[in-house]
């Protein structure tokens, strides 16, 4: 049952991410930060894991999967809320918030048992 929930959350998150990005592209509102949002949090987490600042186990490799719903929510908020802020500023804010959350997830989640 948890496996079905996990896969459903990932699937819905990916559909939201892809759909929102397509809408942004059609409006010519997508920026470099929107594209970077798909890659940088994952590379940041794996880079931090390689440094060994905090002990992690192989079970902790599921942590980056938590980024999918976070990225989906940030793209939705960035695209459809706070219209008074410029497009590029909303994109930068969403990017840095997700980076902050990715860093927090790395440092706050302890080593999980395998």
Biopython code that builds the backbone (N, CA, C, O; Angstrom):
import numpy as np
from Bio.PDB.StructureBuilder import StructureBuilder

atoms = [
    (1, "UNK", "N", (0.814, -1.207, 0.000)),
    (1, "UNK", "CA", (0.000, 0.000, 0.000)),
    (1, "UNK", "C", (0.857, 1.271, 0.000)),
    (1, "UNK", "O", (0.572, 2.199, -0.757)),
    (2, "UNK", "N", (1.911, 1.330, 0.842)),
    (2, "UNK", "CA", (2.741, 2.545, 0.797)),
    (2, "UNK", "C", (3.387, 2.737, -0.571)),
    (2, "UNK", "O", (3.606, 3.866, -1.009)),
    (3, "UNK", "N", (3.691, 1.626, -1.245)),
    (3, "UNK", "CA", (4.303, 1.704, -2.570)),
    (3, "UNK", "C", (3.355, 2.383, -3.566)),
    (3, "UNK", "O", (3.790, 3.210, -4.368)),
    (4, "UNK", "N", (2.082, 2.043, -3.520)),
    (4, "UNK", "CA", (1.086, 2.641, -4.409)),
    (4, "UNK", "C", (0.951, 4.130, -4.122)),
    (4, "UNK", "O", (0.877, 4.939, -5.046)),
    (5, "UNK", "N", (0.918, 4.492, -2.847)),
    (5, "UNK", "CA", (0.830, 5.907, -2.469)),
    (5, "UNK", "C", (2.056, 6.665, -2.969)),
    (5, "UNK", "O", (1.928, 7.749, -3.538)),
    (6, "UNK", "N", (3.223, 6.105, -2.761)),
    (6, "UNK", "CA", (4.479, 6.719, -3.183)),
    (6, "UNK", "C", (4.484, 6.958, -4.696)),
    (6, "UNK", "O", (4.812, 8.051, -5.158)),
    (7, "UNK", "N", (4.122, 5.935, -5.451)),
    (7, "UNK", "CA", (4.101, 6.051, -6.914)),
    (7, "UNK", "C", (3.048, 7.044, -7.389)),
    (7, "UNK", "O", (3.279, 7.782, -8.347)),
    (8, "UNK", "N", (1.901, 7.069, -6.732)),
    (8, "UNK", "CA", (0.841, 8.010, -7.098)),
    (8, "UNK", "C", (1.280, 9.449, -6.856)),
    (8, "UNK", "O", (1.058, 10.320, -7.697)),
    (9, "UNK", "N", (1.900, 9.695, -5.714)),
    (9, "UNK", "CA", (2.385, 11.042, -5.405)),
    (9, "UNK", "C", (3.432, 11.480, -6.432)),
    (9, "UNK", "O", (3.400, 12.616, -6.904)),
    (10, "UNK", "N", (4.350, 10.592, -6.776)),
    (10, "UNK", "CA", (5.361, 10.916, -7.789)),
    (10, "UNK", "C", (4.739, 11.178, -9.155)),
    (10, "UNK", "O", (5.123, 12.121, -9.847)),
    (11, "UNK", "N", (3.790, 10.353, -9.538)),
    (11, "UNK", "CA", (3.143, 10.522, -10.838)),
    (11, "UNK", "C", (2.375, 11.841, -10.908)),
    (11, "UNK", "O", (2.502, 12.578, -11.886)),
    (12, "UNK", "N", (1.595, 12.139, -9.901)),
    (12, "UNK", "CA", (0.831, 13.394, -9.883)),
    (12, "UNK", "C", (1.784, 14.588, -9.873)),
    (12, "UNK", "O", (1.550, 15.579, -10.566)),
    (13, "UNK", "N", (2.843, 14.494, -9.097)),
    (13, "UNK", "CA", (3.825, 15.584, -9.045)),
    (13, "UNK", "C", (4.452, 15.810, -10.411)),
    (13, "UNK", "O", (4.584, 16.951, -10.856)),
    (14, "UNK", "N", (4.839, 14.733, -11.077)),
    (14, "UNK", "CA", (5.463, 14.877, -12.392)),
    (14, "UNK", "C", (4.489, 15.445, -13.420)),
    (14, "UNK", "O", (4.882, 16.246, -14.268)),
    (15, "UNK", "N", (3.232, 15.040, -13.352)),
    (15, "UNK", "CA", (2.237, 15.593, -14.271)),
    (15, "UNK", "C", (2.042, 17.085, -14.034)),
    (15, "UNK", "O", (1.920, 17.853, -14.989)),
    (16, "UNK", "N", (2.012, 17.497, -12.782)),
    (16, "UNK", "CA", (1.885, 18.922, -12.449)),
    (16, "UNK", "C", (3.105, 19.684, -12.947)),
    (16, "UNK", "O", (2.969, 20.756, -13.537)),
    (17, "UNK", "N", (4.293, 19.142, -12.715)),
    (17, "UNK", "CA", (5.528, 19.812, -13.143)),
    (17, "UNK", "C", (5.555, 19.966, -14.662)),
    (17, "UNK", "O", (5.831, 21.052, -15.172)),
    (18, "UNK", "N", (5.275, 18.900, -15.375)),
    (18, "UNK", "CA", (5.318, 18.950, -16.836)),
    (18, "UNK", "C", (4.237, 19.885, -17.378)),
    (18, "UNK", "O", (4.503, 20.698, -18.263)),
    (19, "UNK", "N", (3.026, 19.768, -16.850)),
    (19, "UNK", "CA", (1.930, 20.623, -17.302)),
    (19, "UNK", "C", (2.192, 22.099, -17.051)),
    (19, "UNK", "O", (1.948, 22.934, -17.922)),
    (20, "UNK", "N", (2.688, 22.420, -15.864)),
    (20, "UNK", "CA", (2.977, 23.811, -15.535)),
    (20, "UNK", "C", (4.103, 24.348, -16.403)),
    (20, "UNK", "O", (4.049, 25.492, -16.855)),
    (21, "UNK", "N", (5.117, 23.535, -16.636)),
    (21, "UNK", "CA", (6.219, 24.008, -17.472)),
    (21, "UNK", "C", (5.759, 24.229, -18.915)),
    (21, "UNK", "O", (6.195, 25.184, -19.558)),
    (22, "UNK", "N", (4.892, 23.370, -19.428)),
    (22, "UNK", "CA", (4.360, 23.557, -20.785)),
    (22, "UNK", "C", (3.574, 24.861, -20.866)),
    (22, "UNK", "O", (3.697, 25.598, -21.844)),
    (23, "UNK", "N", (2.768, 25.151, -19.848)),
    (23, "UNK", "CA", (2.021, 26.413, -19.817)),
    (23, "UNK", "C", (2.978, 27.597, -19.797)),
    (23, "UNK", "O", (2.762, 28.580, -20.505)),
    (24, "UNK", "N", (4.030, 27.512, -18.993)),
    (24, "UNK", "CA", (5.013, 28.597, -18.945)),
    (24, "UNK", "C", (5.702, 28.779, -20.299)),
    (24, "UNK", "O", (5.934, 29.908, -20.732)),
    (25, "UNK", "N", (6.026, 27.683, -20.958)),
    (25, "UNK", "CA", (6.673, 27.765, -22.267)),
    (25, "UNK", "C", (5.758, 28.410, -23.298)),
    (25, "UNK", "O", (6.205, 29.222, -24.108)),
    (26, "UNK", "N", (4.478, 28.050, -23.270)),
    (26, "UNK", "CA", (3.537, 28.624, -24.233)),
    (26, "UNK", "C", (3.371, 30.130, -24.036)),
    (26, "UNK", "O", (3.160, 30.870, -24.997)),
    (27, "UNK", "N", (3.467, 30.572, -22.791)),
    (27, "UNK", "CA", (3.367, 32.007, -22.490)),
    (27, "UNK", "C", (4.708, 32.710, -22.659)),
    (27, "UNK", "O", (4.801, 33.920, -22.448)),
    (28, "UNK", "N", (5.739, 31.975, -23.033)),
    (28, "UNK", "CA", (7.121, 32.492, -23.106)),
    (28, "UNK", "C", (7.542, 33.091, -21.771)),
    (28, "UNK", "O", (8.222, 34.115, -21.724)),
    (29, "UNK", "N", (7.132, 32.445, -20.692)),
    (29, "UNK", "CA", (7.428, 32.934, -19.351)),
    (29, "UNK", "C", (8.427, 32.049, -18.616)),
    (29, "UNK", "O", (8.797, 32.348, -17.481)),
    (30, "UNK", "N", (8.867, 30.970, -19.244)),
    (30, "UNK", "CA", (9.835, 30.083, -18.593)),
    (30, "UNK", "C", (11.205, 30.756, -18.578)),
    (30, "UNK", "O", (11.603, 31.404, -19.546)),
    (31, "UNK", "N", (11.909, 30.594, -17.481)),
    (31, "UNK", "CA", (13.227, 31.202, -17.334)),
    (31, "UNK", "C", (14.268, 30.110, -17.060)),
    (31, "UNK", "O", (13.938, 28.935, -16.900)),
    (32, "UNK", "N", (15.523, 30.536, -17.013)),
    (32, "UNK", "CA", (16.621, 29.628, -16.686)),
    (32, "UNK", "C", (16.398, 28.989, -15.318)),
    (32, "UNK", "O", (16.702, 27.812, -15.126)),
    (33, "UNK", "N", (15.869, 29.757, -14.368)),
    (33, "UNK", "CA", (15.666, 29.238, -13.018)),
    (33, "UNK", "C", (14.593, 28.148, -12.993)),
    (33, "UNK", "O", (14.658, 27.237, -12.167)),
    (34, "UNK", "N", (13.612, 28.233, -13.886)),
    (34, "UNK", "CA", (12.594, 27.182, -13.957)),
    (34, "UNK", "C", (13.206, 25.866, -14.423)),
    (34, "UNK", "O", (12.875, 24.801, -13.901)),
    (35, "UNK", "N", (14.090, 25.944, -15.398)),
    (35, "UNK", "CA", (14.762, 24.734, -15.894)),
    (35, "UNK", "C", (15.720, 24.201, -14.827)),
    (35, "UNK", "O", (15.792, 22.994, -14.599)),
    (36, "UNK", "N", (16.450, 25.097, -14.180)),
    (36, "UNK", "CA", (17.394, 24.693, -13.137)),
    (36, "UNK", "C", (16.680, 24.040, -11.963)),
    (36, "UNK", "O", (17.254, 23.206, -11.263)),
    (37, "UNK", "N", (15.440, 24.417, -11.754)),
    (37, "UNK", "CA", (14.641, 23.853, -10.659)),
    (37, "UNK", "C", (14.475, 22.352, -10.802)),
    (37, "UNK", "O", (14.282, 21.656, -9.805)),
    (38, "UNK", "N", (14.546, 21.834, -12.037)),
    (38, "UNK", "CA", (14.392, 20.402, -12.265)),
    (38, "UNK", "C", (15.649, 19.613, -11.924)),
    (38, "UNK", "O", (15.568, 18.409, -11.685)),
    (39, "UNK", "N", (16.802, 20.261, -11.896)),
    (39, "UNK", "CA", (18.065, 19.535, -11.746)),
    (39, "UNK", "C", (18.859, 19.892, -10.490)),
    (39, "UNK", "O", (19.374, 19.004, -9.811)),
    (40, "UNK", "N", (18.959, 21.160, -10.185)),
    (40, "UNK", "CA", (19.863, 21.630, -9.131)),
    (40, "UNK", "C", (19.558, 21.037, -7.755)),
    (40, "UNK", "O", (20.499, 20.647, -7.065)),
    (41, "UNK", "N", (18.293, 20.945, -7.312)),
    (41, "UNK", "CA", (18.064, 20.354, -5.973)),
    (41, "UNK", "C", (18.598, 18.930, -5.842)),
    (41, "UNK", "O", (19.119, 18.551, -4.792)),
    (42, "UNK", "N", (18.469, 18.148, -6.905)),
    (42, "UNK", "CA", (18.953, 16.766, -6.872)),
    (42, "UNK", "C", (20.481, 16.723, -6.827)),
    (42, "UNK", "O", (21.071, 15.988, -6.035)),
    (43, "UNK", "N", (21.111, 17.526, -7.691)),
    (43, "UNK", "CA", (22.577, 17.567, -7.695)),
    (43, "UNK", "C", (23.110, 18.118, -6.375)),
    (43, "UNK", "O", (24.140, 17.659, -5.882)),
    (44, "UNK", "N", (22.421, 19.090, -5.807)),
    (44, "UNK", "CA", (22.836, 19.646, -4.514)),
    (44, "UNK", "C", (22.782, 18.568, -3.438)),
    (44, "UNK", "O", (23.731, 18.408, -2.670)),
    (45, "UNK", "N", (21.671, 17.825, -3.378)),
    (45, "UNK", "CA", (21.534, 16.790, -2.355)),
    (45, "UNK", "C", (22.615, 15.727, -2.529)),
    (45, "UNK", "O", (23.268, 15.337, -1.562)),
    (46, "UNK", "N", (22.803, 15.259, -3.763)),
    (46, "UNK", "CA", (23.818, 14.226, -3.984)),
    (46, "UNK", "C", (25.218, 14.763, -3.708)),
    (46, "UNK", "O", (26.064, 14.031, -3.194)),
    (47, "UNK", "N", (25.476, 16.020, -4.038)),
    (47, "UNK", "CA", (26.767, 16.634, -3.737)),
    (47, "UNK", "C", (27.004, 16.705, -2.244)),
    (47, "UNK", "O", (28.099, 16.407, -1.767)),
    (48, "UNK", "N", (25.976, 17.100, -1.503)),
    (48, "UNK", "CA", (26.105, 17.133, -0.043)),
    (48, "UNK", "C", (26.316, 15.724, 0.507)),
    (48, "UNK", "O", (27.098, 15.533, 1.438)),
    (49, "UNK", "N", (25.632, 14.749, -0.057)),
    (49, "UNK", "CA", (25.798, 13.368, 0.408)),
    (49, "UNK", "C", (27.218, 12.877, 0.153)),
    (49, "UNK", "O", (27.774, 12.140, 0.967)),
    (50, "UNK", "N", (27.802, 13.275, -0.957)),
    (50, "UNK", "CA", (29.170, 12.850, -1.267)),
    (50, "UNK", "C", (30.204, 13.500, -0.358)),
    (50, "UNK", "O", (31.269, 12.928, -0.126)),
    (51, "UNK", "N", (29.904, 14.689, 0.160)),
    (51, "UNK", "CA", (30.854, 15.350, 1.054)),
    (51, "UNK", "C", (30.929, 14.668, 2.407)),
    (51, "UNK", "O", (31.942, 14.769, 3.098)),
    (52, "UNK", "N", (29.860, 13.971, 2.793)),
    (52, "UNK", "CA", (29.858, 13.265, 4.067)),
    (52, "UNK", "C", (29.710, 14.185, 5.267)),
    (52, "UNK", "O", (30.121, 13.830, 6.371)),
    (53, "UNK", "N", (29.127, 15.363, 5.067)),
    (53, "UNK", "CA", (28.915, 16.281, 6.195)),
    (53, "UNK", "C", (28.005, 15.672, 7.247)),
    (53, "UNK", "O", (28.121, 15.973, 8.435)),
    (54, "UNK", "N", (27.109, 14.824, 6.807)),
    (54, "UNK", "CA", (26.169, 14.164, 7.713)),
    (54, "UNK", "C", (26.093, 12.711, 7.275)),
    (54, "UNK", "O", (25.934, 12.429, 6.088)),
    (55, "UNK", "N", (26.205, 11.790, 8.214)),
    (55, "UNK", "CA", (26.189, 10.376, 7.817)),
    (55, "UNK", "C", (24.829, 9.986, 7.224)),
    (55, "UNK", "O", (23.775, 10.301, 7.777)),
    (56, "UNK", "N", (24.886, 9.305, 6.105)),
    (56, "UNK", "CA", (23.669, 8.839, 5.430)),
    (56, "UNK", "C", (23.851, 7.370, 5.082)),
    (56, "UNK", "O", (24.972, 6.886, 4.923)),
    (57, "UNK", "N", (22.734, 6.674, 4.968)),
    (57, "UNK", "CA", (22.774, 5.275, 4.555)),
    (57, "UNK", "C", (22.150, 5.162, 3.166)),
    (57, "UNK", "O", (21.658, 6.148, 2.619)),
    (58, "UNK", "N", (22.173, 3.978, 2.611)),
    (58, "UNK", "CA", (21.554, 3.778, 1.301)),
    (58, "UNK", "C", (20.053, 4.038, 1.344)),
    (58, "UNK", "O", (19.458, 4.410, 0.333)),
    (59, "UNK", "N", (19.443, 3.844, 2.502)),
    (59, "UNK", "CA", (18.011, 4.103, 2.639)),
    (59, "UNK", "C", (17.693, 5.587, 2.456)),
    (59, "UNK", "O", (16.570, 5.941, 2.098)),
    (60, "UNK", "N", (18.662, 6.440, 2.698)),
    (60, "UNK", "CA", (18.435, 7.882, 2.538)),
    (60, "UNK", "C", (18.335, 8.297, 1.072)),
    (60, "UNK", "O", (18.011, 9.449, 0.785)),
    (61, "UNK", "N", (18.603, 7.399, 0.155)),
    (61, "UNK", "CA", (18.484, 7.740, -1.255)),
    (61, "UNK", "C", (17.042, 8.026, -1.662)),
    (61, "UNK", "O", (16.807, 8.489, -2.778)),
    (62, "UNK", "N", (16.072, 7.764, -0.788)),
    (62, "UNK", "CA", (14.675, 8.098, -1.096)),
    (62, "UNK", "C", (14.402, 9.580, -0.833)),
    (62, "UNK", "O", (13.396, 10.106, -1.309)),
    (63, "UNK", "N", (15.267, 10.261, -0.094)),
    (63, "UNK", "CA", (15.041, 11.676, 0.223)),
    (63, "UNK", "C", (14.837, 12.543, -1.013)),
    (63, "UNK", "O", (13.915, 13.359, -1.021)),
    (64, "UNK", "N", (15.650, 12.407, -2.056)),
    (64, "UNK", "CA", (15.437, 13.264, -3.228)),
    (64, "UNK", "C", (14.065, 13.103, -3.885)),
    (64, "UNK", "O", (13.604, 14.008, -4.580)),
    (65, "UNK", "N", (13.413, 11.964, -3.672)),
    (65, "UNK", "CA", (12.078, 11.799, -4.238)),
    (65, "UNK", "C", (11.079, 12.751, -3.586)),
    (65, "UNK", "O", (10.023, 13.023, -4.157)),
    (66, "UNK", "N", (11.395, 13.253, -2.416)),
    (66, "UNK", "CA", (10.533, 14.244, -1.761)),
    (66, "UNK", "C", (10.578, 15.583, -2.487)),
    (66, "UNK", "O", (9.718, 16.438, -2.274)),
    (67, "UNK", "N", (11.578, 15.765, -3.342)),
    (67, "UNK", "CA", (11.684, 17.038, -4.069)),
    (67, "UNK", "C", (10.599, 17.180, -5.130)),
    (67, "UNK", "O", (10.218, 18.303, -5.461)),
    (68, "UNK", "N", (10.092, 16.077, -5.671)),
    (68, "UNK", "CA", (9.099, 16.162, -6.750)),
    (68, "UNK", "C", (7.847, 16.929, -6.319)),
    (68, "UNK", "O", (7.448, 17.854, -7.027)),
    (69, "UNK", "N", (7.204, 16.590, -5.187)),
    (69, "UNK", "CA", (6.042, 17.390, -4.781)),
    (69, "UNK", "C", (6.413, 18.832, -4.418)),
    (69, "UNK", "O", (5.630, 19.755, -4.643)),
    (70, "UNK", "N", (7.599, 19.014, -3.862)),
    (70, "UNK", "CA", (8.031, 20.373, -3.503)),
    (70, "UNK", "C", (8.231, 21.216, -4.759)),
    (70, "UNK", "O", (7.828, 22.378, -4.799)),
    (71, "UNK", "N", (8.846, 20.638, -5.772)),
    (71, "UNK", "CA", (9.042, 21.352, -7.033)),
    (71, "UNK", "C", (7.697, 21.631, -7.697)),
    (71, "UNK", "O", (7.489, 22.715, -8.243)),
    (72, "UNK", "N", (6.783, 20.663, -7.655)),
    (72, "UNK", "CA", (5.459, 20.853, -8.256)),
    (72, "UNK", "C", (4.715, 22.005, -7.583)),
    (72, "UNK", "O", (4.141, 22.857, -8.260)),
    (73, "UNK", "N", (4.726, 22.028, -6.257)),
    (73, "UNK", "CA", (4.036, 23.103, -5.529)),
    (73, "UNK", "C", (4.694, 24.445, -5.814)),
    (73, "UNK", "O", (4.002, 25.442, -6.020)),
    (74, "UNK", "N", (6.012, 24.482, -5.828)),
    (74, "UNK", "CA", (6.690, 25.760, -6.070)),
    (74, "UNK", "C", (6.418, 26.272, -7.483)),
    (74, "UNK", "O", (6.258, 27.476, -7.679)),
    (75, "UNK", "N", (6.365, 25.375, -8.468)),
    (75, "UNK", "CA", (6.044, 25.813, -9.831)),
    (75, "UNK", "C", (4.611, 26.317, -9.938)),
    (75, "UNK", "O", (4.346, 27.305, -10.623)),
    (76, "UNK", "N", (3.688, 25.639, -9.264)),
    (76, "UNK", "CA", (2.303, 26.109, -9.278)),
    (76, "UNK", "C", (2.176, 27.490, -8.652)),
    (76, "UNK", "O", (1.531, 28.378, -9.211)),
    (77, "UNK", "N", (2.792, 27.665, -7.493)),
    (77, "UNK", "CA", (2.732, 28.965, -6.813)),
    (77, "UNK", "C", (3.432, 30.024, -7.646)),
    (77, "UNK", "O", (2.919, 31.134, -7.790)),
    (78, "UNK", "N", (4.584, 29.705, -8.190)),
    (78, "UNK", "CA", (5.344, 30.651, -9.006)),
    (78, "UNK", "C", (4.575, 31.068, -10.254)),
    (78, "UNK", "O", (4.672, 32.217, -10.687)),
    (79, "UNK", "N", (3.810, 30.138, -10.837)),
    (79, "UNK", "CA", (3.122, 30.416, -12.093)),
    (79, "UNK", "C", (1.793, 31.144, -11.923)),
    (79, "UNK", "O", (1.438, 31.988, -12.745)),
    (80, "UNK", "N", (1.065, 30.824, -10.871)),
    (80, "UNK", "CA", (-0.313, 31.296, -10.791)),
    (80, "UNK", "C", (-0.627, 32.189, -9.591)),
    (80, "UNK", "O", (-1.767, 32.629, -9.437)),
    (81, "UNK", "N", (0.360, 32.461, -8.744)),
    (81, "UNK", "CA", (0.147, 33.308, -7.571)),
    (81, "UNK", "C", (1.175, 34.435, -7.612)),
    (81, "UNK", "O", (2.188, 34.324, -8.302)),
    (82, "UNK", "N", (0.927, 35.492, -6.897)),
    (82, "UNK", "CA", (1.846, 36.635, -6.788)),
    (82, "UNK", "C", (2.127, 37.259, -8.158)),
    (82, "UNK", "O", (3.285, 37.448, -8.529)),
    (83, "UNK", "N", (1.080, 37.575, -8.900)),
    (83, "UNK", "CA", (1.247, 38.135, -10.239)),
    (83, "UNK", "C", (1.838, 39.549, -10.223)),
    (83, "UNK", "O", (2.304, 40.029, -11.256)),
    (84, "UNK", "N", (1.826, 40.218, -9.070)),
    (84, "UNK", "CA", (2.369, 41.575, -9.016)),
    (84, "UNK", "C", (3.893, 41.591, -9.068)),
    (84, "UNK", "O", (4.493, 42.602, -9.433)),
    (85, "UNK", "N", (4.509, 40.492, -8.708)),
    (85, "UNK", "CA", (5.970, 40.383, -8.763)),
    (85, "UNK", "C", (6.342, 39.962, -10.182)),
    (85, "UNK", "O", (5.611, 39.200, -10.815)),
    (86, "UNK", "N", (7.467, 40.450, -10.681)),
    (86, "UNK", "CA", (7.869, 40.131, -12.052)),
    (86, "UNK", "C", (8.108, 38.631, -12.225)),
    (86, "UNK", "O", (8.389, 37.911, -11.267)),
    (87, "UNK", "N", (7.989, 38.197, -13.444)),
    (87, "UNK", "CA", (8.129, 36.783, -13.788)),
    (87, "UNK", "C", (9.482, 36.232, -13.361)),
    (87, "UNK", "O", (9.554, 35.155, -12.769)),
    (88, "UNK", "N", (10.550, 36.958, -13.654)),
    (88, "UNK", "CA", (11.898, 36.494, -13.325)),
    (88, "UNK", "C", (12.084, 36.434, -11.808)),
    (88, "UNK", "O", (12.694, 35.497, -11.293)),
    (89, "UNK", "N", (11.566, 37.422, -11.099)),
    (89, "UNK", "CA", (11.692, 37.423, -9.631)),
    (89, "UNK", "C", (10.954, 36.239, -9.012)),
    (89, "UNK", "O", (11.473, 35.592, -8.102)),
    (90, "UNK", "N", (9.749, 35.953, -9.498)),
    (90, "UNK", "CA", (9.003, 34.791, -8.980)),
    (90, "UNK", "C", (9.786, 33.502, -9.235)),
    (90, "UNK", "O", (9.826, 32.610, -8.388)),
    (91, "UNK", "N", (10.398, 33.420, -10.395)),
    (91, "UNK", "CA", (11.185, 32.241, -10.739)),
    (91, "UNK", "C", (12.393, 32.101, -9.815)),
    (91, "UNK", "O", (12.683, 31.008, -9.330)),
    (92, "UNK", "N", (13.087, 33.194, -9.574)),
    (92, "UNK", "CA", (14.246, 33.161, -8.665)),
    (92, "UNK", "C", (13.837, 32.786, -7.247)),
    (92, "UNK", "O", (14.493, 31.973, -6.596)),
    (93, "UNK", "N", (12.751, 33.381, -6.777)),
    (93, "UNK", "CA", (12.279, 33.089, -5.415)),
    (93, "UNK", "C", (11.936, 31.606, -5.287)),
    (93, "UNK", "O", (12.332, 30.957, -4.319)),
    (94, "UNK", "N", (11.194, 31.064, -6.272)),
    (94, "UNK", "CA", (10.833, 29.637, -6.230)),
    (94, "UNK", "C", (12.087, 28.765, -6.231)),
    (94, "UNK", "O", (12.164, 27.778, -5.499)),
    (95, "UNK", "N", (13.060, 29.131, -7.049)),
    (95, "UNK", "CA", (14.299, 28.363, -7.137)),
    (95, "UNK", "C", (15.027, 28.339, -5.793)),
    (95, "UNK", "O", (15.413, 27.274, -5.312)),
    (96, "UNK", "N", (15.211, 29.502, -5.197)),
    (96, "UNK", "CA", (15.966, 29.560, -3.948)),
    (96, "UNK", "C", (15.207, 28.943, -2.774)),
    (96, "UNK", "O", (15.826, 28.413, -1.851)),
    (97, "UNK", "N", (13.885, 29.005, -2.797)),
    (97, "UNK", "CA", (13.100, 28.341, -1.741)),
    (97, "UNK", "C", (13.278, 26.829, -1.839)),
    (97, "UNK", "O", (13.455, 26.156, -0.823)),
    (98, "UNK", "N", (13.231, 26.296, -3.055)),
    (98, "UNK", "CA", (13.416, 24.846, -3.228)),
    (98, "UNK", "C", (14.831, 24.432, -2.843)),
    (98, "UNK", "O", (15.018, 23.370, -2.248)),
    (99, "UNK", "N", (15.825, 25.245, -3.171)),
    (99, "UNK", "CA", (17.207, 24.948, -2.780)),
    (99, "UNK", "C", (17.334, 24.928, -1.260)),
    (99, "UNK", "O", (17.988, 24.051, -0.696)),
    (100, "UNK", "N", (16.707, 25.894, -0.607)),
    (100, "UNK", "CA", (16.721, 25.938, 0.859)),
    (100, "UNK", "C", (16.062, 24.688, 1.443)),
    (100, "UNK", "O", (16.579, 24.097, 2.391)),
    (101, "UNK", "N", (14.933, 24.290, 0.881)),
    (101, "UNK", "CA", (14.225, 23.103, 1.378)),
    (101, "UNK", "C", (15.062, 21.839, 1.129)),
    (101, "UNK", "O", (15.114, 20.957, 1.986)),
    (102, "UNK", "N", (15.710, 21.749, -0.027)),
    (102, "UNK", "CA", (16.556, 20.584, -0.313)),
    (102, "UNK", "C", (17.712, 20.492, 0.675)),
    (102, "UNK", "O", (18.051, 19.406, 1.145)),
    (103, "UNK", "N", (18.310, 21.630, 0.984)),
    (103, "UNK", "CA", (19.399, 21.652, 1.961)),
    (103, "UNK", "C", (18.883, 21.274, 3.349)),
    (103, "UNK", "O", (19.535, 20.525, 4.076)),
    (104, "UNK", "N", (17.717, 21.792, 3.709)),
    (104, "UNK", "CA", (17.134, 21.467, 5.014)),
    (104, "UNK", "C", (16.812, 19.984, 5.115)),
    (104, "UNK", "O", (17.049, 19.367, 6.154)),
    (105, "UNK", "N", (16.274, 19.405, 4.046)),
    (105, "UNK", "CA", (15.973, 17.969, 4.063)),
    (105, "UNK", "C", (17.257, 17.178, 4.288)),
    (105, "UNK", "O", (17.271, 16.217, 5.058)),
    (106, "UNK", "N", (18.323, 17.576, 3.624)),
    (106, "UNK", "CA", (19.587, 16.851, 3.795)),
    (106, "UNK", "C", (20.059, 16.902, 5.250)),
    (106, "UNK", "O", (20.444, 15.879, 5.817)),
    (107, "UNK", "N", (20.029, 18.081, 5.843)),
    (107, "UNK", "CA", (20.581, 18.229, 7.193)),
    (107, "UNK", "C", (19.631, 17.769, 8.298)),
    (107, "UNK", "O", (20.097, 17.396, 9.374)),
    (108, "UNK", "N", (18.326, 17.782, 8.072)),
    (108, "UNK", "CA", (17.382, 17.454, 9.135)),
    (108, "UNK", "C", (16.986, 15.974, 9.187)),
    (108, "UNK", "O", (16.574, 15.481, 10.237)),
    (109, "UNK", "N", (17.105, 15.282, 8.084)),
    (109, "UNK", "CA", (16.733, 13.855, 8.078)),
    (109, "UNK", "C", (17.932, 13.039, 8.533)),
    (109, "UNK", "O", (19.003, 13.119, 7.930)),
    (110, "UNK", "N", (17.763, 12.261, 9.582)),
    (110, "UNK", "CA", (18.886, 11.445, 10.076)),
    (110, "UNK", "C", (19.143, 10.248, 9.147)),
    (110, "UNK", "O", (18.377, 9.986, 8.219)),
    (111, "UNK", "N", (20.218, 9.546, 9.417)),
    (111, "UNK", "CA", (20.507, 8.329, 8.659)),
    (111, "UNK", "C", (19.383, 7.316, 8.910)),
    (111, "UNK", "O", (19.099, 6.966, 10.055)),
    (112, "UNK", "N", (18.755, 6.855, 7.841)),
    (112, "UNK", "CA", (17.641, 5.915, 7.971)),
    (112, "UNK", "C", (18.192, 4.488, 8.070)),
    (112, "UNK", "O", (19.212, 4.172, 7.458)),
    (113, "UNK", "N", (17.518, 3.632, 8.838)),
    (113, "UNK", "CA", (17.973, 2.237, 8.915)),
    (113, "UNK", "C", (17.732, 1.528, 7.587)),
    (113, "UNK", "O", (16.736, 1.774, 6.906)),
    (114, "UNK", "N", (18.650, 0.657, 7.238)),
    (114, "UNK", "CA", (18.530, -0.047, 5.952)),
    (114, "UNK", "C", (17.698, -1.288, 6.062)),
    (114, "UNK", "O", (17.502, -1.990, 5.070)),
]
sb = StructureBuilder()
sb.init_structure("model")
sb.init_model(0)
sb.init_chain("A")
sb.init_seg("    ")
for serial, (resi, resn, name, xyz) in enumerate(atoms, 1):
    if name == "N":
        sb.init_residue(resn, " ", resi, " ")
    sb.init_atom(name, np.array(xyz, "f"), 0.0, 1.0, " ", f" {name:<3s}", serial, name[0])
structure = sb.get_structure()
